[in-house]
Amino acid sequence: MSIEGAIAAALVDYTSGMTLGVLGGGPDLDITVAAAGNTDVVRAKLRTIQLLGLGEGIEDMLITLDTQYHIIRPLRGANGQGLFLYLALSKSRSNLALARHHLRLAEEKLEL
């Protein structure tokens, strides 16, 4: 939540749709509902990559709303299989490139 413009963040298991931890959110954004809904987005993209035979992984995914950015970052480490970090940002108060950088750093420091 120290990322400039952060509204909410979550750690999510996309195999089950369960949110393992949340920060922030509120009446305008139920981060638990948003995170669970985005498990379908992650699963669909992974399935598409597999069907195309790309042999690639997802670094991150960006969903741009009218007033918000939502960044989904699947964890790449062995302990992070099936998990993703989810960050919602205010468009007017955030720097997207810097937020992506900080999210990558947060992933590197995350101990599971």
N, C-alpha and C positions, 0 to 999 in steps of 0.2 A: 504493500500500500504506500510505500515511500516513492513510488514512481509518479512523477508529475502528472496530474490529471486522472489518477486511478480512481475508479468508482467502486470496483469490487474485484476480487480474485478468488480462484478456487483451484483445488486439486481434485481431479475427477478420474474415475475408473470408467473408461469407455466400453469395456466389455459388459459391465452391469448397469451403467448409467448412474451409479452411486457417487455422490459428492463426498469426498473424504475430509475436506476441510474448506472453510470459507473465511473471507475477510471482507468487510464492507457490505455494500448493497443497501437495500432499504425499500421504502414503499414504491419507488419508481423502477427498481430493478431487483427482482427476486433472483439472486445469483444461483441458488440451488436449482430452480426451475430452468433458468437459462443454460446452466451447465449440463443438466440432464438432457435437455433438448438438443444440445450441440453434440452429444455422443453420436446421434444419427448422422450428423455432418461428417464427423471423423470416420465413422465406419464406412460411409458411402465413398469417401475419397480414397480410403485404403483399398476398398474393393475395386474401384475404378483403376487405380494404379496397378493392382494385381492383374486385372483383366487385360490391361494394355501391355503387360509384361515389361513395365518400365524398370523394375529393379531399383526403384528410388524410394527414399524415405521422405516423410513430410518434415520440413524444418519448422514451418509455422503456417497458419491459415489466418487470413484477415477477412473479417466481415465489417463492412462500412455501413453504418446507419446514418440517419440524418444528423444526429448530434453525438453519436458515439462510435468508437472503434471497439471491436471485439477481437482479441487475438487468442488463437488456440495453438498451443505448442506441445505436441506429443513428446513425452520423455524418451530419450534414446538409450539411456543406460540399461544394463541388464536388470536392475531392480525396478526400473520404471516402466517395464513392458506393460502395455494396457492402460497407462495413465497419461493424462495431459494436464498442463497448466492452462488456466483460462483467465484472461484479464480483460476487464471492461474499462474503457477510458473515455473521458470527455474529449470530444474533438477540439473544442475551443481552448482547452487548458493543457493539452498534451502535445508532445513531439513524438510522432509515430516511430521514427527511426531510433530515437533514444529509448523509447519504451521497449521496442523489440530487443535492443541491446541489453537493457536491464533485465528483461525476462530471460534471455539466454544466460546471463550471469546468475540469476536466481536458480535456474535449472542446474547449473554446474555446482552450486553450493548446497543444493537440496540433498539431504541424507534420508534414505528410506530404509 
